[in-house]
Amino acid sequence: MRFAQKALTLAVLFATPAVAQTRLDHRELAADQQIIHALNRLTFGARPGDVQKVRSIGLDKWVEQQLYPGKIDNSSLEKFLAHYSVLNQNQNYLLREYTEVQRDRRLARREAGDSAGRPSRDENMAMQQAGLTRRRVVGELQSSRVARAVSSNRQLEEVMTDFWLNHFNVYAQKGPPQAYYLAEYDRDVIRPRAMGKFRDLLEAVAKSPAMLFYLDNARSMADSTRPRLVSERERERRADAARRAMRRRNPRRRPNIPGTLMSPDLNEADAAMRQRQNQLRNGGLNENYGRELLELHTLGVDGGYTQQDVINVARALTGWTLRPPATGGGFIFRPEMHDAGEKIVLGHKLKPNRGIEDGEEVLDIVSRHPSTAKYVATKLARRFISDNPPKAVVDQAAAVFLKTDGDIREVVRSIITSNEFYSQQAFRAKVKSPFEVVVSAMRAMNAAPDSTPRTAQMIAYLGEPIYGHQAPNGYPETGDAWMNTGAILNRINFGIAAAANRIPGARIAGIPGFDSLASAPRQKQVDAVVAMLLGGSASAVTRAVLMSGENPLLAAANDTAIAMTEAEAGEPMMSDAPRDNGNRPRAGARQNPLGRPNGALPQLKGIAQVIGLALGSPEFQRR
């Protein structure tokens, strides 16, 4: 069989089945299948012993426990997370240090009249240290995200946090400040509200520095033709009066001159003044957040809004901006930036001469809109049931959303307790994302959480860099976007690397019964691995692969020497490494995190080989 034919065969095996659209009146899955299914959907994969634990508790009782994560002890994970030295620091303080280094460098050059000259040795060292700290913030944030998914006892909370972080996507490389904003975004904005009221979550996101900066609302202000809540002349008069008052209190102190003693209050006032001047000089209405609020966060692209609604939402949210790091950072409403004119949003009239109330009323309108209920319900049903969720489940979830004023917990409950959730068609109907592949493999191997960047790098290699999706629509929600020949090959090779103990904290010897299986006959090894890693069921094709020790797709790739170009060159998929004209990474590209420095993968034998092939099988790639 030619390589292309074999690749097509594997792609068919990885394809997801369609889900019936008829309403079920009972759970179709057998009792143990229900447990396996729930563990695959409501967690990031079963750990050894989880099936027995859920069976002893009772599935419905275990689901109820997961719906209330605050009651579940998570102290062991919190103890592990306490060791993240940079992530646990005050992120605004770190950002303030970063911006001060940049400011001092600019001021020193300005005084020396050398704006285009080379930086001094001290300047270089300061900038390098600031850049290193920023990279460590992102690295620890990515690592902690994986660690939580691997080890948290509050698994449904982690699944929902992952869902909302993708729904309200932000991009880590937007600019230097974003790294510092992300820590608060994950910890204080999304995670505590992942199972709460949608309206509360929406407002927390709208006021978060991460979103304000990412979608540019921090610099959105009324156009020059629009009335403002506070005129520019009045704003300047108030600001000048405040500065004079501060100078009277601190007459001997000069602001912003390196090497002189500065009043903290005066320095903060100057920082705020500079920010406002820059905003007013360079500003204007920015529709980015207003558009994504309607299209991606609430109503959906077919939610019934118009371009005029987008404009008026953006106008309502003018003045929702950020304090400079020197003044404490965080959200602030600035009336001098706000459009005070009348606005009409989705048929609702917003009266003129109001302030922050405009934006808050917009959030009220969109968070309780029927289109939002349907959009959110569809996305949640897609996450938990199938890429094409049953209409009856979506309609019921949307009704619950409207009845409970957007209670996320109750909407999720309506989906994961439905008979459709436990249908045969839903079983293994979802293709795992790269994040889910890596985390579920670690959980299956009873891995300890990894404090290094390695597991996050593996996820990036498979195509899903954490906080690395540039567009606001987030990573794909359906399996077809993740499944192509190259992606399947990378996943198969990941399974081999995992079985070769290439994942930090994960050893196949940690799988219960591994020692006794090492010398067992091949058939017994295959049966045991299918039971442990694949929920007790595997296709005839998968069993044949496990028995023979050869995956036909990898064999064809080796024969034709055309497959795994990415892995051979040591370059992660979807990376920004430099490439030559042959689409192969040039020298200096990042190494393949799955293999040795030359990209080669180990040759496994025996039980390790069976485990590696099982982790790369279609059954394990689905949830």
C-alpha positions in Angstrom: 0.0 0.0 0.0 1.3 3.4 -0.9 2.1 6.0 1.8 -0.8 8.3 0.8 -3.3 5.4 1.0 -2.0 4.4 4.4 -2.2 8.0 5.6 -5.8 8.1 4.4 -6.5 4.9 6.3 -5.2 6.4 9.5 -7.0 9.6 9.0 -10.3 7.7 8.6 -9.6 5.8 11.9 -9.0 9.1 13.7 -12.2 10.7 12.2 -15.0 11.4 14.6 -18.5 9.8 14.2 -21.6 11.8 13.7 -24.0 12.1 16.7 -27.7 11.3 16.4 -30.0 14.3 16.7 -33.0 12.4 18.2 -33.8 12.9 21.9 -32.9 10.0 24.1 -35.0 8.8 27.0 -32.3 6.7 28.7 -28.6 6.4 29.0 -27.3 4.1 26.3 -23.9 3.4 27.7 -23.3 0.5 30.2 -22.4 1.5 33.8 -18.6 1.2 33.5 -18.7 2.9 30.1 -20.5 5.8 31.6 -17.7 6.2 34.2 -15.0 6.0 31.5 -16.9 8.5 29.4 -17.4 10.9 32.3 -13.7 10.7 33.2 -12.8 11.4 29.6 -15.0 14.5 29.3 -15.2 16.0 32.8 -11.5 15.5 33.5 -8.3 15.6 31.4 -8.2 11.8 31.5 -8.4 9.1 34.0 -5.5 8.4 36.4 -4.9 4.8 37.5 -7.6 3.8 40.0 -10.0 6.6 39.0 -12.6 4.3 37.5 -12.7 2.2 40.7 -12.9 5.4 42.8 -15.8 6.8 40.9 -17.5 3.4 40.9 -17.3 3.3 44.7 -18.6 6.8 45.2 -21.3 6.5 42.5 -21.1 8.3 39.2 -23.8 10.9 39.8 -22.5 11.7 43.2 -19.0 12.2 41.8 -20.3 14.5 39.1 -22.1 16.5 41.7 -18.8 16.8 43.7 -17.0 18.1 40.6 -19.7 20.7 40.0 -18.8 22.3 43.4 -14.9 22.5 43.2 -14.6 24.7 46.3 -15.6 21.7 48.5 -12.8 19.5 47.0 -9.4 19.5 48.8 -6.7 20.7 46.5 -4.0 21.4 49.1 -1.3 19.2 47.5 -1.5 21.1 44.2 -1.5 24.5 45.9 1.7 23.4 47.8 3.3 22.6 44.5 2.2 25.8 42.9 3.7 27.8 45.7 7.2 27.1 44.4 6.7 29.2 41.3 8.9 32.1 42.4 8.2 34.6 39.7 4.6 33.8 39.1 3.7 34.3 42.7 5.2 37.8 42.9 3.2 41.0 42.4 2.9 41.1 38.7 2.1 44.9 38.6 5.3 45.5 40.5 7.3 43.4 38.0 5.7 45.3 35.1 6.5 48.6 36.8 10.1 47.5 37.1 10.1 46.6 33.4 8.6 49.9 32.3 11.0 51.9 34.6 14.0 50.2 33.0 12.8 51.2 29.6 11.9 54.7 30.7 15.3 55.2 32.4 17.1 54.0 29.3 15.2 56.5 27.1 15.8 59.4 29.6 19.5 58.7 29.9 19.9 58.7 26.1 17.9 61.9 25.8 20.0 63.7 28.3 23.2 62.4 26.6 21.8 63.4 23.2 22.4 59.9 21.9 19.0 58.6 21.0 20.4 56.5 18.2 23.6 55.3 19.9 24.4 52.0 21.3 23.1 51.1 24.8 25.6 51.1 27.7 26.7 48.0 29.4 24.5 48.8 32.4 21.5 49.5 30.1 22.0 46.2 28.4 22.2 44.2 31.6 19.1 45.9 33.0 17.1 45.2 29.8 18.4 41.6 29.6 17.3 41.0 33.3 13.9 42.6 32.7 13.4 40.4 29.5 14.5 37.3 31.4 12.0 38.0 34.1 9.2 38.5 31.6 10.1 35.2 29.8 10.0 33.5 33.2 6.6 34.8 33.9 5.2 33.3 30.7 7.2 30.0 31.2 5.9 29.6 34.7 2.4 30.5 33.7 2.4 27.9 30.9 4.0 25.3 33.2 1.5 25.9 36.0 -1.4 25.6 33.6 -0.2 22.1 32.6 0.5 21.2 36.2 -3.0 22.2 37.3 -4.6 20.1 34.5 -2.4 17.1 35.5 -2.7 17.1 39.2 -5.8 19.1 40.3 -8.5 17.2 42.1 -10.9 19.8 40.8 -10.8 18.5 37.3 -14.1 19.9 36.0 -13.0 23.3 37.2 -9.8 22.9 35.2 -11.8 21.8 32.1 -14.0 24.8 32.4 -11.1 27.1 33.0 -9.5 25.8 29.8 -12.8 26.3 28.0 -13.2 29.9 29.1 -9.5 30.8 28.5 -10.1 29.7 24.9 -13.5 31.4 24.7 -12.0 34.7 25.9 -8.7 34.1 24.2 -5.8 36.5 24.7 -2.3 36.3 23.1 0.8 36.3 25.2 3.0 38.0 22.6 0.7 41.0 22.0 3.4 43.1 23.7 5.7 43.1 26.8 3.0 44.0 29.3 0.8 41.1 28.3 3.0 38.6 30.1 2.3 40.3 33.4 -1.4 40.7 32.8 -1.9 37.0 32.0 -1.1 35.7 35.5 -3.9 37.8 37.0 -6.2 36.9 34.1 -5.8 33.1 34.7 -5.8 33.3 38.5 -8.2 36.1 39.4 -10.5 36.6 36.4 -11.2 33.3 34.7 -10.6 30.5 37.3 -12.8 31.9 40.2 -15.7 32.5 37.8 -15.5 29.4 35.6 -18.6 27.9 37.2 -20.3 31.1 38.3 -22.6 33.6 36.6 -21.8 34.5 33.0 -22.5 38.1 33.6 -19.9 38.3 36.3 -17.4 36.5 34.2 -18.1 38.8 31.2 -17.5 42.0 33.3 -14.4 40.6 34.9 -13.0 39.9 31.4 -14.1 43.3 30.1 -12.2 45.1 33.0 -9.1 42.8 32.9 -5.8 44.4 31.8 -5.2 41.3 29.7 -8.3 41.9 27.5 -8.2 45.7 27.6 -4.6 45.5 26.3 -5.1 42.6 23.9 -8.1 44.1 22.0 -6.9 47.7 22.4 -9.9 49.0 24.3 -7.5 50.6 26.8 -6.8 53.3 24.1 -10.3 53.6 22.7 -11.8 57.0 23.2 -14.5 59.2 21.8 -13.9 60.5 18.3 -13.2 64.3 18.0 -16.7 64.9 16.7 -18.4 63.3 19.7 -19.3 64.9 23.1 -17.2 63.8 26.0 -18.2 63.4 29.6 -15.4 65.7 30.6 -14.0 68.2 28.1 -10.3 68.2 27.3 -9.9 71.7 28.6 -11.6 70.7 31.9 -9.4 67.6 32.1 -6.2 69.6 31.6 -7.3 72.2 34.2 -7.9 69.4 36.8 -4.7 67.7 36.0 -2.6 70.9 36.2 -4.3 71.8 39.6 -3.4 68.3 40.9 0.2 68.6 39.7 0.6 72.1 41.3 -0.8 70.8 44.6 1.7 67.9 44.6 4.6 70.3 43.8 3.6 72.5 46.7 3.8 69.5 49.0 7.1 68.4 47.5 8.9 71.7 46.4 12.4 70.3 46.4 11.9 67.1 44.4 12.2 66.9 40.7 10.3 64.3 38.7 11.7 61.9 36.1 15.4 62.8 36.3 17.6 59.8 36.9 19.7 60.0 40.0 17.4 62.4 41.9 15.0 61.7 44.7 11.4 61.6 43.5 8.1 61.9 45.3 6.2 58.7 44.7 3.0 60.7 44.4 4.5 63.1 42.0 6.0 60.4 39.9 2.7 58.6 39.7 0.9 61.8 38.7 3.4 62.4 35.9 3.0 58.8 34.7 -0.8 59.1 34.7 -0.5 62.5 32.9 1.8 61.1 30.2 -0.5 58.2 29.6 -3.6 60.4 29.2 -1.7 62.8 26.9 -0.6 59.9 24.7 -4.1 58.5 24.6 -5.7 61.8 23.7 -3.0 62.6 21.1 -3.1 59.2 19.4 -6.5 58.0 20.3 -9.9 57.6 18.7 -12.6 55.0 18.7 -11.3 51.4 18.5 -13.9 48.8 17.5 -11.8 45.7 18.2 -13.2 44.8 21.6 -16.8 45.9 20.7 -16.8 43.6 17.7 -15.3 40.6 19.5 -17.6 41.1 22.5 -20.6 40.6 20.2 -19.1 38.1 17.7 -17.0 35.8 19.9 -17.9 36.4 23.5 -21.7 36.7 23.6 -24.1 36.7 20.6 -22.0 34.8 18.0 -21.5 35.8 14.4 -25.1 35.1 13.5 -26.5 36.6 16.7 -28.5 39.4 15.1 -26.3 42.5 15.6 -25.3 45.1 13.0 -22.2 47.1 12.3 -23.9 50.1 13.9 -24.3 47.9 17.1 -20.6 47.3 17.0 -19.9 51.0 16.7 -22.2 51.9 19.6 -20.9 49.1 21.8 -17.4 50.5 21.2 -18.6 54.0 22.0 -20.3 52.7 25.2 -17.0 51.2 26.3 -14.8 54.3 25.7 -12.9 55.3 28.8 -12.6 51.7 30.0 -8.8 51.7 30.3 -5.8 51.0 32.4 -3.9 52.8 35.1 -0.1 53.1 34.4 1.9 50.5 36.4 3.4 53.4 38.4 0.0 54.2 39.8 -0.9 50.6 40.7 -2.1 49.3 37.4 -5.5 47.7 36.9 -8.8 49.0 35.4 -9.9 52.5 35.6 -12.8 54.5 34.0 -11.6 57.8 32.5 -14.6 60.2 31.9 -12.4 62.5 29.6 -12.2 59.6 27.1 -15.8 58.6 27.2 -18.3 59.3 24.5 -21.2 60.9 26.3 -23.6 60.9 23.4 -26.8 58.8 23.1 -26.4 55.3 21.8 -28.7 52.5 20.6 -27.4 48.9 21.2 -29.6 46.0 20.0 -32.7 48.2 20.2 -31.9 49.5 23.7 -31.4 53.3 24.0 -28.5 54.4 26.2 -29.2 57.9 27.5 -26.6 60.6 27.0 -24.3 62.1 29.6 -23.7 58.8 31.4 -20.3 57.3 32.3 -19.3 53.8 33.1 -23.0 52.9 33.3 -23.0 52.8 29.5 -20.6 49.9 29.3 -22.2 48.1 32.3 -25.6 48.3 30.6 -24.2 46.9 27.4 -22.9 43.9 29.4 -26.3 43.5 30.9 -27.9 43.5 27.5 -25.6 41.1 25.7 -25.2 38.7 28.7 -28.9 38.1 28.9 -29.7 38.0 25.2 -31.3 34.8 23.8 -28.6 34.7 21.1 -25.9 34.6 23.8 -27.7 31.8 25.6 -27.8 29.7 22.4 -24.2 30.5 21.5 -22.7 29.7 24.9 -24.9 26.6 25.2 -23.8 25.4 21.7 -20.1 25.8 22.6 -20.5 24.0 25.9 -22.4 21.1 24.3 -19.7 21.0 21.6 -17.1 20.7 24.3 -18.8 18.0 26.3 -20.8 16.0 23.8 -19.7 16.3 20.1 -18.6 18.6 17.4 -22.2 18.6 16.1 -24.1 18.5 19.4 -27.8 17.4 19.5 -30.2 20.3 19.1 -32.4 19.1 21.9 -29.4 19.4 24.4 -28.5 22.9 23.1 -32.1 24.1 23.4 -32.4 22.8 26.9 -29.1 24.3 27.9 -30.0 27.6 26.4 -33.3 27.6 28.3 -31.5 26.9 31.5 -29.1 29.8 30.8 -32.0 32.2 30.4 -33.9 30.8 33.4 -31.0 31.0 35.8 -29.6 34.3 34.6 -26.6 32.7 33.0 -25.6 30.3 35.8 -22.8 28.4 34.2 -22.9 25.6 36.7 -26.5 24.8 35.9 -26.0 25.0 32.2 -23.1 22.6 32.4 -25.2 20.3 34.7 -28.0 20.2 32.1 -25.5 19.0 29.5 -23.5 16.5 31.4 -26.5 14.8 33.1 -28.4 14.5 29.8 -29.0 11.1 28.2 -27.4 12.4 25.1 -24.2 12.9 27.0 -24.2 9.2 27.8 -25.1 8.1 24.3 -23.2 5.6 22.2 -22.7 8.2 19.5 -21.0 10.6 22.0 -18.6 7.9 23.3 -15.1 8.8 21.9 -16.7 11.2 19.6 -14.3 14.1 20.4 -10.7 14.4 19.1 -8.3 15.6 21.9 -6.6 18.9 21.4 -2.8 18.8 21.8 -3.1 20.1 25.3 -5.5 17.2 26.1 -3.3 14.6 24.5 -0.2 15.5 26.6 -2.1 16.0 29.8 -4.2 12.8 29.5 -1.0 10.8 28.8 0.6 12.2 31.9 -2.4 11.4 34.0 -2.6 7.9 32.5 1.0 7.4 33.5 0.3 8.7 37.0 2.8 11.5 36.4 3.8 14.1 38.9 3.3 17.7 37.9 6.2 19.2 35.9 7.6 22.5 37.0 9.9 22.8 33.9 8.9 24.1 30.5 9.2 20.7 28.8 5.6 19.6 28.8 4.4 23.0 27.6 6.9 22.7 24.8 5.6 19.3 23.8 2.1 20.8 23.6 3.4 23.6 21.4 5.2 21.0 19.2 1.8 19.2 18.7 0.3 22.5 17.6 -1.2 24.3 20.5 1.2 26.7 22.2 -0.3 27.8 25.5 -1.5 31.4 25.2 -0.1 31.3 21.7 -3.1 31.8 19.5 -2.8 35.2 18.0 -6.4 35.7 16.8 -9.2 36.3 19.3 -11.3 33.3 18.2 -9.1 30.9 20.2 -8.0 27.4 19.2 -10.3 25.1 17.1 -13.2 23.5 18.9 -13.7 20.6 16.4 -11.6 17.6 15.7 -11.2 18.1 11.9 -9.0 21.2 12.5 -6.5 19.1 14.5 -6.4 16.0 12.2 -4.1 15.9 9.2 -1.4 13.5 8.3 1.4 15.6 9.9 -0.5 16.0 13.1 -1.3 12.3 13.3 2.3 11.4 12.8 3.4 13.8 15.5 0.8 12.4 18.0 2.0 8.8 17.2 5.6 9.9 17.8 4.6 11.6 21.0 3.2 8.3 22.3 6.5 6.7 21.6 8.4 9.5 23.3 6.1 9.3 26.4 6.7 5.5 26.7 10.4 6.2 26.4 10.1 8.3 29.6 10.7 11.6 27.8 8.0 13.4 29.7 9.4 15.0 33.0 7.7 13.4 36.0 6.2 10.5 34.0 7.5 7.0 34.0 5.8 4.0 32.5 6.9 2.1 35.5 4.3 4.2 37.4 1.5 2.4 35.6 0.1 -0.2 37.9 1.1 -3.7 37.0 4.0 -2.6 34.8 6.6 -4.9 36.4 4.4 -8.0 36.2 3.7 -7.3 32.5 7.3 -6.9 31.5 7.8 -10.6 31.0 4.3 -11.5 30.1 3.3 -12.9 26.6 2.6 -10.2 24.0 -1.2 -11.0 24.0 -1.4 -10.5 27.7 0.5 -7.2 27.4 -1.8 -6.0 24.7 -5.0 -6.9 26.7 -3.7 -5.2 29.8 -2.7 -2.0 28.0 -6.0 -1.8 26.2 -7.8 -2.2 29.6 -5.6 0.4 31.3 -5.2 3.1 28.7 -8.0 2.5 26.2 -11.0 1.9 28.5 -11.0 -1.8 27.7 -11.9 -1.5 24.0 -9.9 -1.1 20.8 -10.5 -1.7 17.1 -9.2 -4.7 15.3 -6.7 -2.4 13.5 -5.4 -1.0 16.8 -5.0 -4.4 18.3 -3.1 -5.6 15.2 -0.7 -2.6 15.5 -0.2 -3.3 19.2 0.5 -7.0 18.5 2.9 -6.4 15.6 4.7 -3.5 17.1 4.5 -1.6 13.8 2.3 1.3 12.9 1.7 1.3 9.2 1.8 5.0 8.9 5.2 5.3 10.5 6.5 2.3 8.5 5.3 4.0 5.2 6.9 7.2 6.3 10.3 5.6 6.9 10.1 3.7 3.6 9.4 6.8 1.6 11.6 9.1 3.7 9.1 11.9 3.3 7.1 11.8 6.6 7.9 13.5 9.8 9.8 16.3 8.1 9.1 18.5 11.1 10.3 15.9 13.6 13.5 15.1 11.6 14.4 18.7 11.5 13.6 19.2 15.1 10.9 22.0 14.6 7.6 22.3 16.4 4.5 22.7 14.2 3.0 26.1 14.1 6.2 27.7 15.3 7.7 31.0 14.1 11.2 29.6 13.6 13.1 30.7 10.5 12.7 28.4 7.5 14.5 27.9 4.2 12.8 27.8 0.8 12.3 24.1 1.1 10.0 24.7 4.1 12.5 23.1 6.5 13.8 25.0 9.5 17.2 26.6 9.2 20.0 26.1 11.6 19.2 27.4 15.0 15.6 26.3 15.0 14.3 24.8 18.2 14.9 21.1 18.8 12.2 18.5 18.7 11.2 18.1 22.4 10.1 14.5 21.8 13.4 13.1 20.6 17.2 13.4 21.0 19.0 16.5 19.7 19.0 15.1 16.2 15.3 14.5 16.4 15.5 10.7 16.4 13.0 8.7 18.5 14.0 5.7 20.5 13.3 2.1 19.3 11.1 0.5 22.0 10.5 -3.2 22.7 8.1 -5.2 24.8 5.6 -3.6 27.1 7.1 -0.1 26.5 6.4 -0.5 22.8 2.8 -1.6 23.4 2.2 1.4 25.7 3.8 3.8 23.2 1.7 2.6 20.4 -1.4 2.7 22.5 -0.8 6.3 23.5 -0.6 7.1 19.8 -3.7 5.1 18.8 -6.9 6.6 17.5 -8.7 5.4 20.7 -6.4 7.3 23.0 -6.5 10.4 20.7 -10.3 10.6 21.3 -12.1 11.4 24.5 
